[in-house]
Amino acid sequence: MFAIIKTGGKQYRVKKDDIILVEKLEGKAKDKVTFDEVLAVSDKVGTPTVKGASVAAEIIKQARGEKVIVFKKKRRHGYKRKNGHKQDLTLVKIVDIKA
């Protein structure tokens, strides 16, 4: 049994015991999280979500992604800007899928 959930503006296909990296969620390690925006469960497709469906997960740890370098330059104008960014992420383990 699998589910498609939406969190942080992205969609993820998950099964029980999957470990996924999502955009930052509030909470500490060992906290329980519930995803209510379930777009599909195995053979049921929602319009836009499946009513009564939810996915239970447990936060494993809070982390930061790899550094992304943003470099802007305009030729022949002496304009250069270099900036970096690290995204806050959360590692979660899927505990249960309720259809």
BABA-572130 format. One record per residue: y, z, x of N, C-alpha, C in turn; chain. Coordinates in steps of 0.05 Angstrom, whole numbers. Layout:
BEGIN
<node><n_north>Y</n_north><n_up>Z</n_up><n_east>X</n_east><ca_north>Y</ca_north><ca_up>Z</ca_up><ca_east>X</ca_east><c_north>Y</c_north><c_up>Z</c_up><c_east>X</c_east><mol>A</mol></node>
...
***
This chain:
BEGIN
<node><n_north>-24</n_north><n_up>0</n_up><n_east>17</n_east><ca_north>0</ca_north><ca_up>0</ca_up><ca_east>0</ca_east><c_north>25</c_north><c_up>0</c_up><c_east>18</c_east><mol>A</mol></node>
<node><n_north>44</n_north><n_up>-17</n_up><n_east>12</n_east><ca_north>68</ca_north><ca_up>-19</ca_up><ca_east>27</ca_east><c_north>92</c_north><c_up>-18</c_up><c_east>8</c_east><mol>A</mol></node>
<node><n_north>116</n_north><n_up>-14</n_up><n_east>19</n_east><ca_north>140</ca_north><ca_up>-13</ca_up><ca_east>4</ca_east><c_north>162</c_north><c_up>-26</c_up><c_east>20</c_east><mol>A</mol></node>
<node><n_north>182</n_north><n_up>-37</n_up><n_east>7</n_east><ca_north>206</ca_north><ca_up>-47</ca_up><ca_east>20</ca_east><c_north>229</c_north><c_up>-30</c_up><c_east>12</c_east><mol>A</mol></node>
<node><n_north>241</n_north><n_up>-16</n_up><n_east>31</n_east><ca_north>263</ca_north><ca_up>2</ca_up><ca_east>25</ca_east><c_north>289</c_north><c_up>-9</c_up><c_east>37</c_east><mol>A</mol></node>
<node><n_north>311</n_north><n_up>1</n_up><n_east>26</n_east><ca_north>337</ca_north><ca_up>-7</ca_up><ca_east>36</ca_east><c_north>352</c_north><c_up>18</c_up><c_east>45</c_east><mol>A</mol></node>
<node><n_north>361</n_north><n_up>18</n_up><n_east>70</n_east><ca_north>377</ca_north><ca_up>40</ca_up><ca_east>80</ca_east><c_north>395</c_north><c_up>30</c_up><c_east>103</c_east><mol>A</mol></node>
<node><n_north>420</n_north><n_up>39</n_up><n_east>103</n_east><ca_north>438</ca_north><ca_up>31</ca_up><ca_east>124</ca_east><c_north>445</c_north><c_up>2</c_up><c_east>123</c_east><mol>A</mol></node>
<node><n_north>443</n_north><n_up>-11</n_up><n_east>100</n_east><ca_north>450</ca_north><ca_up>-39</ca_up><ca_east>97</ca_east><c_north>428</c_north><c_up>-58</c_up><c_east>106</c_east><mol>A</mol></node>
<node><n_north>405</n_north><n_up>-47</n_up><n_east>113</n_east><ca_north>382</ca_north><ca_up>-63</ca_up><ca_east>122</ca_east><c_north>358</c_north><c_up>-57</c_up><c_east>105</c_east><mol>A</mol></node>
<node><n_north>338</n_north><n_up>-75</n_up><n_east>106</n_east><ca_north>314</ca_north><ca_up>-72</ca_up><ca_east>91</ca_east><c_north>290</c_north><c_up>-69</c_up><c_east>111</c_east><mol>A</mol></node>
<node><n_north>272</n_north><n_up>-51</n_up><n_east>104</n_east><ca_north>249</ca_north><ca_up>-46</ca_up><ca_east>121</ca_east><c_north>223</c_north><c_up>-47</c_up><c_east>104</c_east><mol>A</mol></node>
<node><n_north>202</n_north><n_up>-59</n_up><n_east>115</n_east><ca_north>175</ca_north><ca_up>-59</ca_up><ca_east>103</ca_east><c_north>160</c_north><c_up>-36</c_up><c_east>115</c_east><mol>A</mol></node>
<node><n_north>152</n_north><n_up>-17</n_up><n_east>99</n_east><ca_north>139</ca_north><ca_up>7</ca_up><ca_east>110</ca_east><c_north>112</c_north><c_up>12</c_up><c_east>97</c_east><mol>A</mol></node>
<node><n_north>94</n_north><n_up>25</n_up><n_east>112</n_east><ca_north>69</ca_north><ca_up>35</ca_up><ca_east>102</ca_east><c_north>67</c_north><c_up>65</c_up><c_east>109</c_east><mol>A</mol></node>
<node><n_north>48</n_north><n_up>78</n_up><n_east>97</n_east><ca_north>44</ca_north><ca_up>107</ca_up><ca_east>104</ca_east><c_north>38</c_north><c_up>110</c_up><c_east>134</c_east><mol>A</mol></node>
<node><n_north>49</n_north><n_up>130</n_up><n_east>146</n_east><ca_north>47</ca_north><ca_up>136</ca_up><ca_east>174</ca_east><c_north>61</c_north><c_up>117</c_up><c_east>193</c_east><mol>A</mol></node>
<node><n_north>78</n_north><n_up>99</n_up><n_east>183</n_east><ca_north>95</ca_north><ca_up>82</ca_up><ca_east>200</ca_east><c_north>117</c_north><c_up>99</c_up><c_east>212</c_east><mol>A</mol></node>
<node><n_north>126</n_north><n_up>92</n_up><n_east>236</n_east><ca_north>149</ca_north><ca_up>104</ca_up><ca_east>248</ca_east><c_north>170</c_north><c_up>82</c_up><c_east>252</c_east><mol>A</mol></node>
<node><n_north>194</n_north><n_up>86</n_up><n_east>240</n_east><ca_north>214</ca_north><ca_up>66</ca_up><ca_east>241</ca_east><c_north>240</c_north><c_up>78</c_up><c_east>251</c_east><mol>A</mol></node>
<node><n_north>257</n_north><n_up>61</n_up><n_east>262</n_east><ca_north>284</ca_north><ca_up>68</ca_up><ca_east>273</ca_east><c_north>305</c_north><c_up>58</c_up><c_east>253</c_east><mol>A</mol></node>
<node><n_north>320</n_north><n_up>76</n_up><n_east>240</n_east><ca_north>340</ca_north><ca_up>68</ca_up><ca_east>220</ca_east><c_north>367</c_north><c_up>78</c_up><c_east>229</c_east><mol>A</mol></node>
<node><n_north>388</n_north><n_up>68</n_up><n_east>216</n_east><ca_north>415</ca_north><ca_up>79</ca_up><ca_east>222</ca_east><c_north>416</c_north><c_up>108</c_up><c_east>215</c_east><mol>A</mol></node>
<node><n_north>435</n_north><n_up>122</n_up><n_east>228</n_east><ca_north>436</ca_north><ca_up>151</ca_up><ca_east>227</ca_east><c_north>435</c_north><c_up>163</c_up><c_east>199</c_east><mol>A</mol></node>
<node><n_north>417</n_north><n_up>182</n_up><n_east>196</n_east><ca_north>414</ca_north><ca_up>197</ca_up><ca_east>171</ca_east><c_north>421</c_north><c_up>226</c_up><c_east>177</c_east><mol>A</mol></node>
<node><n_north>433</n_north><n_up>240</n_up><n_east>158</n_east><ca_north>440</ca_north><ca_up>268</ca_up><ca_east>162</ca_east><c_north>415</c_north><c_up>285</c_up><c_east>163</c_east><mol>A</mol></node>
<node><n_north>413</n_north><n_up>304</n_up><n_east>181</n_east><ca_north>390</ca_north><ca_up>322</ca_up><ca_east>182</ca_east><c_north>381</c_north><c_up>326</c_up><c_east>211</c_east><mol>A</mol></node>
<node><n_north>363</n_north><n_up>345</n_up><n_east>214</n_east><ca_north>352</ca_north><ca_up>352</ca_up><ca_east>240</ca_east><c_north>322</c_north><c_up>344</c_up><c_east>241</c_east><mol>A</mol></node>
<node><n_north>310</n_north><n_up>347</n_up><n_east>264</n_east><ca_north>282</ca_north><ca_up>342</ca_up><ca_east>267</ca_east><c_north>266</c_north><c_up>359</c_up><c_east>247</c_east><mol>A</mol></node>
<node><n_north>244</n_north><n_up>349</n_up><n_east>236</n_east><ca_north>226</ca_north><ca_up>362</ca_up><ca_east>217</ca_east><c_north>238</c_north><c_up>363</c_up><c_east>189</c_east><mol>A</mol></node>
<node><n_north>263</n_north><n_up>354</n_up><n_east>184</n_east><ca_north>274</ca_north><ca_up>353</ca_up><ca_east>157</ca_east><c_north>261</c_north><c_up>331</c_up><c_east>141</c_east><mol>A</mol></node>
<node><n_north>259</n_north><n_up>335</n_up><n_east>115</n_east><ca_north>247</ca_north><ca_up>315</ca_up><ca_east>97</ca_east><c_north>270</c_north><c_up>297</c_up><c_east>85</c_east><mol>A</mol></node>
<node><n_north>265</n_north><n_up>272</n_up><n_east>83</n_east><ca_north>284</ca_north><ca_up>252</ca_up><ca_east>72</ca_east><c_north>270</c_north><c_up>236</c_up><c_east>51</c_east><mol>A</mol></node>
<node><n_north>285</n_north><n_up>229</n_up><n_east>29</n_east><ca_north>273</ca_north><ca_up>212</ca_up><ca_east>9</ca_east><c_north>290</c_north><c_up>187</c_up><c_east>6</c_east><mol>A</mol></node>
<node><n_north>277</n_north><n_up>164</n_up><n_east>6</n_east><ca_north>290</ca_north><ca_up>138</ca_up><ca_east>2</ca_east><c_north>286</c_north><c_up>130</c_up><c_east>-27</c_east><mol>A</mol></node>
<node><n_north>307</n_north><n_up>129</n_up><n_east>-43</n_east><ca_north>305</ca_north><ca_up>122</ca_up><ca_east>-71</ca_east><c_north>309</c_north><c_up>92</c_up><c_east>-76</c_east><mol>A</mol></node>
<node><n_north>322</n_north><n_up>78</n_up><n_east>-58</n_east><ca_north>326</ca_north><ca_up>49</ca_up><ca_east>-61</ca_east><c_north>302</c_north><c_up>34</c_up><c_east>-52</c_east><mol>A</mol></node>
<node><n_north>282</n_north><n_up>32</n_up><n_east>-70</n_east><ca_north>257</ca_north><ca_up>18</ca_up><ca_east>-64</ca_east><c_north>258</c_north><c_up>-9</c_up><c_east>-78</c_east><mol>A</mol></node>
<node><n_north>258</n_north><n_up>-30</n_up><n_east>-62</n_east><ca_north>261</ca_north><ca_up>-57</ca_up><ca_east>-73</ca_east><c_north>235</c_north><c_up>-69</c_up><c_east>-83</c_east><mol>A</mol></node>
<node><n_north>213</n_north><n_up>-61</n_up><n_east>-71</n_east><ca_north>186</ca_north><ca_up>-71</ca_up><ca_east>-79</ca_east><c_north>165</c_north><c_up>-51</c_up><c_east>-70</c_east><mol>A</mol></node>
<node><n_north>144</n_north><n_up>-49</n_up><n_east>-86</n_east><ca_north>120</ca_north><ca_up>-33</ca_up><ca_east>-79</ca_east><c_north>96</c_north><c_up>-51</c_up><c_east>-84</c_east><mol>A</mol></node>
<node><n_north>82</n_north><n_up>-57</n_up><n_east>-62</n_east><ca_north>58</ca_north><ca_up>-74</ca_up><ca_east>-62</ca_east><c_north>61</c_north><c_up>-99</c_up><c_east>-80</c_east><mol>A</mol></node>
<node><n_north>53</n_north><n_up>-97</n_up><n_east>-106</n_east><ca_north>55</ca_north><ca_up>-120</ca_up><ca_east>-124</ca_east><c_north>78</c_north><c_up>-119</c_up><c_east>-143</c_east><mol>A</mol></node>
<node><n_north>93</n_north><n_up>-97</n_up><n_east>-145</n_east><ca_north>116</ca_north><ca_up>-95</ca_up><ca_east>-163</ca_east><c_north>141</c_north><c_up>-101</c_up><c_east>-148</c_east><mol>A</mol></node>
<node><n_north>157</n_north><n_up>-119</n_up><n_east>-159</n_east><ca_north>183</ca_north><ca_up>-126</ca_up><ca_east>-148</ca_east><c_north>205</c_north><c_up>-116</c_up><c_east>-167</c_east><mol>A</mol></node>
<node><n_north>224</n_north><n_up>-102</n_up><n_east>-157</n_east><ca_north>245</ca_north><ca_up>-90</ca_up><ca_east>-173</ca_east><c_north>268</c_north><c_up>-110</c_up><c_east>-179</c_east><mol>A</mol></node>
<node><n_north>284</n_north><n_up>-103</n_up><n_east>-199</n_east><ca_north>307</ca_north><ca_up>-119</ca_up><ca_east>-206</ca_east><c_north>331</c_north><c_up>-102</c_up><c_east>-209</c_east><mol>A</mol></node>
<node><n_north>345</n_north><n_up>-93</n_up><n_east>-189</n_east><ca_north>341</ca_north><ca_up>-97</ca_up><ca_east>-161</ca_east><c_north>323</c_north><c_up>-76</c_up><c_east>-148</c_east><mol>A</mol></node>
<node><n_north>318</n_north><n_up>-53</n_up><n_east>-161</n_east><ca_north>301</ca_north><ca_up>-33</ca_up><ca_east>-150</ca_east><c_north>278</c_north><c_up>-27</c_up><c_east>-169</c_east><mol>A</mol></node>
<node><n_north>256</n_north><n_up>-15</n_up><n_east>-159</n_east><ca_north>234</ca_north><ca_up>-7</ca_up><ca_east>-176</ca_east><c_north>240</c_north><c_up>20</c_up><c_east>-187</c_east><mol>A</mol></node>
<node><n_north>240</n_north><n_up>22</n_up><n_east>-214</n_east><ca_north>247</ca_north><ca_up>48</ca_up><ca_east>-226</ca_east><c_north>225</c_north><c_up>69</c_up><c_east>-221</c_east><mol>A</mol></node>
<node><n_north>233</n_north><n_up>93</n_up><n_east>-214</n_east><ca_north>215</ca_north><ca_up>115</ca_up><ca_east>-210</ca_east><c_north>201</c_north><c_up>114</c_up><c_east>-183</c_east><mol>A</mol></node>
<node><n_north>206</n_north><n_up>95</n_up><n_east>-167</n_east><ca_north>193</ca_north><ca_up>93</ca_up><ca_east>-141</ca_east><c_north>210</c_north><c_up>107</c_up><c_east>-120</c_east><mol>A</mol></node>
<node><n_north>196</n_north><n_up>119</n_up><n_east>-100</n_east><ca_north>210</ca_north><ca_up>132</ca_up><ca_east>-78</ca_east><c_north>192</c_north><c_up>133</c_up><c_east>-54</c_east><mol>A</mol></node>
<node><n_north>204</n_north><n_up>136</n_up><n_east>-31</n_east><ca_north>189</ca_north><ca_up>137</ca_up><ca_east>-6</ca_east><c_north>197</c_north><c_up>163</c_up><c_east>8</c_east><mol>A</mol></node>
<node><n_north>178</n_north><n_up>180</n_up><n_east>14</n_east><ca_north>184</ca_north><ca_up>205</ca_up><ca_east>28</ca_east><c_north>179</c_north><c_up>202</c_up><c_east>58</c_east><mol>A</mol></node>
<node><n_north>198</n_north><n_up>213</n_up><n_east>74</n_east><ca_north>196</ca_north><ca_up>210</ca_up><ca_east>103</ca_east><c_north>204</c_north><c_up>236</c_up><c_east>116</c_east><mol>A</mol></node>
<node><n_north>197</n_north><n_up>238</n_up><n_east>141</n_east><ca_north>204</ca_north><ca_up>262</ca_up><ca_east>157</ca_east><c_north>219</c_north><c_up>253</c_up><c_east>182</c_east><mol>A</mol></node>
<node><n_north>242</n_north><n_up>266</n_up><n_east>188</n_east><ca_north>257</ca_north><ca_up>258</ca_up><ca_east>212</ca_east><c_north>243</c_north><c_up>269</c_up><c_east>236</c_east><mol>A</mol></node>
<node><n_north>238</n_north><n_up>251</n_up><n_east>255</n_east><ca_north>226</ca_north><ca_up>258</ca_up><ca_east>281</ca_east><c_north>247</c_north><c_up>267</c_up><c_east>301</c_east><mol>A</mol></node>
<node><n_north>268</n_north><n_up>250</n_up><n_east>304</n_east><ca_north>290</ca_north><ca_up>258</ca_up><ca_east>322</ca_east><c_north>314</c_north><c_up>240</c_up><c_east>317</c_east><mol>A</mol></node>
<node><n_north>337</n_north><n_up>250</n_up><n_east>326</n_east><ca_north>362</ca_north><ca_up>235</ca_up><ca_east>326</ca_east><c_north>365</c_north><c_up>222</c_up><c_east>353</c_east><mol>A</mol></node>
<node><n_north>373</n_north><n_up>197</n_up><n_east>355</n_east><ca_north>375</ca_north><ca_up>183</ca_up><ca_east>380</ca_east><c_north>399</c_north><c_up>165</c_up><c_east>381</c_east><mol>A</mol></node>
<node><n_north>403</n_north><n_up>152</n_up><n_east>403</n_east><ca_north>424</ca_north><ca_up>132</ca_up><ca_east>406</ca_east><c_north>411</c_north><c_up>106</c_up><c_east>416</c_east><mol>A</mol></node>
<node><n_north>421</n_north><n_up>84</n_up><n_east>406</n_east><ca_north>410</ca_north><ca_up>58</ca_up><ca_east>414</ca_east><c_north>420</c_north><c_up>50</c_up><c_east>442</c_east><mol>A</mol></node>
<node><n_north>411</n_north><n_up>26</n_up><n_east>450</n_east><ca_north>420</ca_north><ca_up>16</ca_up><ca_east>476</ca_east><c_north>449</c_north><c_up>8</c_up><c_east>475</c_east><mol>A</mol></node>
<node><n_north>462</n_north><n_up>9</n_up><n_east>498</n_east><ca_north>491</ca_north><ca_up>2</ca_up><ca_east>500</ca_east><c_north>495</c_north><c_up>-28</c_up><c_east>496</c_east><mol>A</mol></node>
<node><n_north>514</n_north><n_up>-35</n_up><n_east>478</n_east><ca_north>521</ca_north><ca_up>-62</ca_up><ca_east>473</ca_east><c_north>548</c_north><c_up>-67</c_up><c_east>486</c_east><mol>A</mol></node>
<node><n_north>551</n_north><n_up>-87</n_up><n_east>503</n_east><ca_north>577</ca_north><ca_up>-92</ca_up><ca_east>516</ca_east><c_north>592</c_north><c_up>-113</c_up><c_east>500</c_east><mol>A</mol></node>
<node><n_north>617</n_north><n_up>-107</n_up><n_east>493</n_east><ca_north>634</ca_north><ca_up>-126</ca_up><ca_east>478</ca_east><c_north>655</c_north><c_up>-136</c_up><c_east>498</c_east><mol>A</mol></node>
<node><n_north>655</n_north><n_up>-161</n_up><n_east>505</n_east><ca_north>673</ca_north><ca_up>-172</ca_up><ca_east>524</ca_east><c_north>689</c_north><c_up>-195</c_up><c_east>512</c_east><mol>A</mol></node>
<node><n_north>716</n_north><n_up>-192</n_up><n_east>512</n_east><ca_north>734</ca_north><ca_up>-213</ca_up><ca_east>501</ca_east><c_north>750</c_north><c_up>-225</c_up><c_east>524</c_east><mol>A</mol></node>
<node><n_north>754</n_north><n_up>-251</n_up><n_east>523</n_east><ca_north>770</ca_north><ca_up>-264</ca_up><ca_east>544</ca_east><c_north>783</c_north><c_up>-289</c_up><c_east>533</c_east><mol>A</mol></node>
<node><n_north>808</n_north><n_up>-294</n_up><n_east>541</n_east><ca_north>821</ca_north><ca_up>-319</ca_up><ca_east>534</ca_east><c_north>828</c_north><c_up>-333</c_up><c_east>560</c_east><mol>A</mol></node>
<node><n_north>819</n_north><n_up>-357</n_up><n_east>562</n_east><ca_north>823</ca_north><ca_up>-372</ca_up><ca_east>587</ca_east><c_north>853</c_north><c_up>-377</c_up><c_east>593</c_east><mol>A</mol></node>
<node><n_north>860</n_north><n_up>-375</n_up><n_east>618</n_east><ca_north>887</ca_north><ca_up>-381</ca_up><ca_east>628</ca_east><c_north>909</c_north><c_up>-364</c_up><c_east>616</c_east><mol>A</mol></node>
<node><n_north>902</n_north><n_up>-341</n_up><n_east>605</n_east><ca_north>923</ca_north><ca_up>-323</ca_up><ca_east>594</ca_east><c_north>922</c_north><c_up>-295</c_up><c_east>606</c_east><mol>A</mol></node>
<node><n_north>903</n_north><n_up>-291</n_up><n_east>624</n_east><ca_north>900</ca_north><ca_up>-265</ca_up><ca_east>637</ca_east><c_north>892</c_north><c_up>-243</c_up><c_east>618</c_east><mol>A</mol></node>
<node><n_north>878</n_north><n_up>-250</n_up><n_east>596</n_east><ca_north>870</ca_north><ca_up>-231</ca_up><ca_east>576</ca_east><c_north>840</c_north><c_up>-225</c_up><c_east>579</c_east><mol>A</mol></node>
<node><n_north>833</n_north><n_up>-201</n_up><n_east>586</n_east><ca_north>805</ca_north><ca_up>-192</ca_up><ca_east>587</ca_east><c_north>803</c_north><c_up>-164</c_up><c_east>576</c_east><mol>A</mol></node>
<node><n_north>783</n_north><n_up>-159</n_up><n_east>559</n_east><ca_north>778</ca_north><ca_up>-133</ca_up><ca_east>548</ca_east><c_north>748</c_north><c_up>-128</c_up><c_east>549</c_east><mol>A</mol></node>
<node><n_north>740</n_north><n_up>-105</n_up><n_east>560</n_east><ca_north>712</ca_north><ca_up>-98</ca_up><ca_east>561</ca_east><c_north>709</c_north><c_up>-71</c_up><c_east>547</c_east><mol>A</mol></node>
<node><n_north>690</n_north><n_up>-70</n_up><n_east>528</n_east><ca_north>685</ca_north><ca_up>-47</ca_up><ca_east>512</ca_east><c_north>655</c_north><c_up>-43</c_up><c_east>509</c_east><mol>A</mol></node>
<node><n_north>646</n_north><n_up>-18</n_up><n_east>505</n_east><ca_north>618</ca_north><ca_up>-13</ca_up><ca_east>501</ca_east><c_north>614</c_north><c_up>3</c_up><c_east>475</c_east><mol>A</mol></node>
<node><n_north>589</n_north><n_up>1</n_up><n_east>465</n_east><ca_north>583</ca_north><ca_up>15</ca_up><ca_east>440</ca_east><c_north>554</c_north><c_up>23</c_up><c_east>440</c_east><mol>A</mol></node>
<node><n_north>548</n_north><n_up>48</n_up><n_east>431</n_east><ca_north>520</ca_north><ca_up>57</ca_up><ca_east>427</ca_east><c_north>518</c_north><c_up>65</c_up><c_east>398</c_east><mol>A</mol></node>
<node><n_north>498</n_north><n_up>55</n_up><n_east>383</n_east><ca_north>494</ca_north><ca_up>61</ca_up><ca_east>355</ca_east><c_north>478</c_north><c_up>86</c_up><c_east>352</c_east><mol>A</mol></node>
<node><n_north>486</n_north><n_up>104</n_up><n_east>334</n_east><ca_north>471</ca_north><ca_up>128</ca_up><ca_east>328</ca_east><c_north>447</c_north><c_up>120</c_up><c_east>310</c_east><mol>A</mol></node>
<node><n_north>423</n_north><n_up>128</n_up><n_east>317</n_east><ca_north>399</ca_north><ca_up>121</ca_up><ca_east>303</ca_east><c_north>382</c_north><c_up>146</c_up><c_east>296</c_east><mol>A</mol></node>
<node><n_north>364</n_north><n_up>143</n_up><n_east>277</n_east><ca_north>346</ca_north><ca_up>164</ca_up><ca_east>270</ca_east><c_north>317</c_north><c_up>153</c_up><c_east>269</c_east><mol>A</mol></node>
<node><n_north>299</n_north><n_up>167</n_up><n_east>282</n_east><ca_north>271</ca_north><ca_up>160</ca_up><ca_east>282</ca_east><c_north>257</c_north><c_up>175</c_up><c_east>260</c_east><mol>A</mol></node>
<node><n_north>245</n_north><n_up>160</n_up><n_east>241</n_east><ca_north>232</ca_north><ca_up>173</ca_up><ca_east>218</ca_east><c_north>203</c_north><c_up>164</c_up><c_east>215</c_east><mol>A</mol></node>
<node><n_north>187</n_north><n_up>182</n_up><n_east>205</n_east><ca_north>158</ca_north><ca_up>176</ca_up><ca_east>199</ca_east><c_north>155</c_north><c_up>176</c_up><c_east>169</c_east><mol>A</mol></node>
<node><n_north>142</n_north><n_up>155</n_up><n_east>159</n_east><ca_north>137</ca_north><ca_up>153</ca_up><ca_east>130</ca_east><c_north>114</c_north><c_up>171</c_up><c_east>123</c_east><mol>A</mol></node>
<node><n_north>118</n_north><n_up>189</n_up><n_east>104</n_east><ca_north>98</ca_north><ca_up>208</ca_up><ca_east>96</ca_east><c_north>83</c_north><c_up>199</c_up><c_east>71</c_east><mol>A</mol></node>
<node><n_north>98</n_north><n_up>189</n_up><n_east>51</n_east><ca_north>85</ca_north><ca_up>183</ca_up><ca_east>26</ca_east><c_north>101</c_north><c_up>161</c_up><c_east>11</c_east><mol>A</mol></node>
<node><n_north>87</n_north><n_up>145</n_up><n_east>-4</n_east><ca_north>99</ca_north><ca_up>124</ca_up><ca_east>-21</ca_east><c_north>91</c_north><c_up>130</c_up><c_east>-50</c_east><mol>A</mol></node>
<node><n_north>111</n_north><n_up>134</n_up><n_east>-67</n_east><ca_north>105</ca_north><ca_up>139</ca_up><ca_east>-95</ca_east><c_north>115</c_north><c_up>115</c_up><c_east>-112</c_east><mol>A</mol></node>
<node><n_north>97</n_north><n_up>103</n_up><n_east>-127</n_east><ca_north>103</ca_north><ca_up>80</ca_up><ca_east>-142</ca_east><c_north>113</c_north><c_up>87</c_up><c_east>-170</c_east><mol>A</mol></node>
***
